Amino acid sequence: MNEFSGTFDLEPLNWQGKWFGKRLYQFINSLYDPLTYDDGVWMVQPDNRFVTDLASIPKTLQLICPGAFAKDRFPKSVCCHDSGYLHGGHWVAHSGKEFHFLSMTRKQIDIYLRDMVKSEGGNRVTAALIYAGVRVGGYWAFKRKKPSPQK
């Protein structure tokens, strides 16, 4: 299956940082048709509301290969991934049951990102490079996670 459904909004916020700043966005999941990723076994949803920078891709990679590493190329995937890093897990449901928060390891969340990128139109090489990037550079972001949220 491996597909996304649902809708969400990204409201631009401010810039963070001075010289090499990044744009921040408020992610707002739809209450009636929330963004959901279905991998055929589990359905995964991000938090209802949180702040994201979309993808934390180094500017050099964005300049060298903008087609593969554009910050806004896989918005559904990176928003779900940011939500997973924010609290150390995802909201999941199995077989149409109610969603509950499931704590996950950093590697599990990164594997979901790789699979989500492929389902959002990325090829295997792009998904593998993005996966490798979060494995190398995501440690500090995951380490700053907050307690499990209330939905």
URJO-V454584 format. One line per field, one symbol per residue. ss: DSSP state (~ for helix, > for strand, _ for the rest). psi: psi as a letter, one per 20 degrees, with the letter a starting at -180 (. if undefined). A space follows every 50 residues. Layout:
ss = ???
psi = ???
This chain:
ss = __>>>_>>>>>>>>>>_____>>>>>>>>____>_>>>___>>>>___>> >>______~~~~~~_~~~~_____~~~~~~~~~~~~~_>>>>>>_____> >>>__~~~~~~~~~~~~~~____~~~~~~~~~~~~~~_~~~~~_______ _
psi = fmqqrrrrqoppcrqprfglrqpqqopoqphhmqpppojhgqppqrrhpr pqjcpmpqhghhhgmhghkphjhmhgghggghgghgjkaqpqqpljrqpq poqqrggghhgggghgghijiqrhggghggghghhgiighghhjqrqprp .
